[in-house]
Amino acid sequence: MKSNLFARIVCMLLVSLMLISAVACGTSDTPSDTTTAAAGGDATTAAGGDAATDPAVTEAPTHDANGFWLDDLDPTLNYNGETFNVLYWSDVEHPEFFTESQTGDVVNDAIYQRNQAVEERLNITFGWVGVDGDSGENNNFNAHIQQELLSGSHEFDLIAAYSLTTTAAAVNGYLYDLLDPECEHLNFDQPWWPDTLLEQATINNKLCFASGDISMNTLYMMYVCFVNTDLLEAHKLENPAQLVLDGKWTYDKFIEMCQGIYEDLDGNGEKNDKDRFGYMSSGIHVDPWFYGSGAVMALQDANGDLQISDTFGSETVINSIDKINSLLWDSIDGIYTDSVLHQKAFRDEQLLFMMDRARVSFKVLAANENCHYTIVPCPKYSEDQERYYTVMGNPFTLYAIPIDSTDPTRASAVMECFASESYRITTPAVFEITLKLKYAQDDITGQMYDLIRQNVSFDIGRIFSSKLIGQGLFRNSISGNRNTWASDVKANLNPLQKKLEQLTKAFSD
């Protein structure tokens, strides 16, 4: 990450103080001889000197007092108290968009303070237009957008919706290209936008949606690897966090560490979900084994056209299936179940490892104060792989500007400011909640989450799955304990490529 890790870790330890100061000031603390405008504004001397000519004046800071990066928005931006309406999915799984007041709850108050900071910086007032839009309400949400477009009412200025609902809106032609010069305030080099966003979510050289720190549900829904630290210590195993930092946290190391953990806890002499294992998984939760290898279904080529990725049918994926099937089906070190039993099993200290979304820490694990764990990225395929990849559960939010925006430049400023303030205010609050019961050194955990957030995957094949071949191909290889990946991919090549061509065409001028 581009931030100062040590300072950010200190910030997470003092998150409550940070939340107060971030909103009260809106900027970093300033040196005694200078005054700095909000979020990277021009500096002037305390005596009123000219920053352009006075050699004593320092440049605008790049970080705030807590070590967080500041955005480069013009501090003189002023939208004269205009109302800025956001169309959002009202059936979102975790609160993300607004709250009526401060209650003392750290996440609730962070949302309130984040919105207040954006409104004060840009002199706007948020208006919130809620419409159900989760996986079962995709058509309903898109019908609302279509109705607004046809009426010409310009009801909203920004869209924030369930991932697959937003991608459907993009295919329908309802969204503005965020790479258009009119969206001049969006800076995708900033740390609140994942490094993988442009690489993986661009179609026909257009980017119609974005996510990252701007979406609290993106943070909640990131797949991470939970590690039971009591079992780690009892079996004298290596520290996974150190393995991550050394680039050695791999599929093979994960599987190796699962060996010797098994205990027949119910004493029936048979392997079942009541026993203790290195690892347990099911259904959608095997996805990290596909994406962790760096595999994706599709990417944009040099001409802007979508093509099937070379990684999709690769030997790496074939080997990954062999490894995970051997662990879950052919050994006593792991087990595959038909339902989501691994969350309860990890909570009850039956598992060394669990791969699931970050939110499980407070939704499930908090019920057992004796469940001591740390959080690291899901492992990568091999040491030669350059980075760890993070897959997201689908119920996260993608943000977009409607195609009929009357002022995409203003919308881009609000979107960038919202993401920037989220990075400094709501992200630490979310991590404070998800990590508050952790059993790990804070500095290491902070570094782990930096890596996890930075490397989220935006596979076109996943987020546009309803327009392509779905998401079940890899999962079925694990649930059926079979490795026919080469033939499965071959059977899908032609239909997938045709659908990718149709998808590319949907993003043509």
Residue, then its C-alpha position, 0 to 999 in steps of 0.5 A: m500500500k501507498s500509506n505509512l503502515f506503522a502510522r496506520i496501525v497506530c491509528m487503528l489502535l486509537v480508532s475512536l480518537m481518530l474518528i473524532s479528529a478526522v471529522a472535527c478537522g477534516t485535515s491533518d494537524t498542521p505545523s505551527d508555522t503553516t495552515t493547510a486547507a482541507a485534504g491536500g489544500d494549498a498551504t499559507t503562512a500563519a502571517g498571511g504570506d504567499a505560499a507561491t513565493d514564501p520559501a518558508v512555506t511547506e508544500a501541502p501534506t500528502h498524509d494526515a496526522n494519523g498517517f493516512w493519505l490525503d486526496d488531491l481534490d481542489p480545496t476550493l470546490n464548493y457546490n453551494g449547498e446543492t442536494f446530491n442524491v444517491l440511489y442505493w440498495s435499501d436491502v443492503e446486508h450491512p448499513e453503509f450509506f447513511t445514519e440519522s444520528q450518532t449513537g456511540d456505536v463506532v461504525n454507526d458514528a463513522i458513517y455519520q461523520r464520513n457523510q458530514a465530512v464530505e458535505e462540509r468539504l464540498n458544501i453539499t447535502f446528501g439525499w438518499v433514494g432507497v430501492d430494493g436491489d439485492s440478488g432477488e431484486n436486480n430487475n426491480f432496481n434496474a427498472h427504477i433506473q430505466q424509469e428515471l432515465l425515460s422520465g428525464s427527471h434526473e432524480f439521482d446523481l450517483i448509484a450505489a447498488y448490489s454488485l450484480t445489479t450494478t453490472a446489469a445496469a452497466v450492460n443496459g447502458y445506464l452508467y457513465d464511463l468513469l474514465d471519461p475526461e468529464c470525471e476528472h476528479l476520480n484518481f484511481d491511483q489513490p489507495w482507496w481504489p484497489d490496484t486490481l480495479l482498472e486491470q480487471a473491471t475495464i471493458n472496451n476501455k470503459l470503467c462503469f463502476a468502482s468499489g473499494d474503501i468507498s463500500m463498507n460492504t466490500l470490506y465486510m465481504m472480502y474473503v480472508c483466512f481465519v487462523n485459530t491461534d490456540l491450535l497454532e500454538a498447541h501444534k507449534l506451527e509456523n506463524p502464517a502472518q510471517l509466512v505472508l510477509d515472506g511470500k511463503w503463504t502458499y496452497d502447499k504450506f496451508i495443506e501441510m499445516c492442516q496435517g496432524i490437526y484431526e481429532d475424533l471429537d465425537g468418538n464414533g471412529e468416523k470422519n464427520d463435521k463434529d470432529r476437529f480438522g485443519y480445514m472445512s469448506s462448502g459451496i461458494h466458500v471454495d472460490p478462494w482456491f480459484y481466485g487465490s491462484g490469480a485465475v480469472m475468467a476474462l480480461q480486456d485485451a489490447n484492443g479493449d475487447l473481452q477475451i477468455s483469460d489464459t489463466f481460466g483453463s490453466e494447469t494452475v487451476i487444474n492443480s489447485i483442484d487436485k490439491i483442494n480435493s485431496l485435502l477435503w475428500d481424500s485425507i482426514d485433514g479436511i472435510y467438505t460439507d453440504s451446508v455452511l457448517h464451517q463458521k460454527a465449527f471454527r467458532d467452537e474451536q474445531l478448525l485451524f483454518m477457515m476461509d470466509r468473509a471478514r464479517v464472520s468475525f463479528k456475526v459469528l465468532a464474537a459469540n465465543e470469547n474463547c475463540h482466539y484467532t488472527i486474520v491473514p490473506c487467503p494463500k496464493y498458489s506458489e511462492d513465485q506468484e507476485r501477490y495474494y488475491t482476495v475474492m469478494g462475496n457478491p453482496f458488496t456495493l459498486y458505485a456508479i454515475p448514471i448515464d444521464s448525469t447533468d454534471p459528471t464532473r461534480a459527481s466524480a468529485v463527490m465520489e472521490c471525496f466519499a471514497s477518500e473520507s471512507y478510507r480515513i474514517t469508516t474503514p478503520a471503524v470496520f476493521e476495529i469491529t471485525l478485529k476486536l476479538k482477534y488474538a494477534q499482534d496489532d501491527i501484523t494484523g494491520q499489514m495483513y488487512d492492507l494486503i487483503r484490501q489492496n488485492v481484491s479481485f474484480d473478475i469480469g466472469r464473476i461480477f457479470s456471471s448472469k450474462l456469461i456462464g455463471q459461477g458454478l463451474f469451479r465449485n462443482s469440481i470440488s463438491g463432486n470431488r472430480n477434476t475434469w477442469a480441462s474438459d469442462v473449460k473446453a466445453n464452455l469455450n465457444p459459448l463463453q467467447k460469444k457471450l464475451e463478444q456480446l458483453t464487449k459490444a454492450f460497452s461500445d460507443 
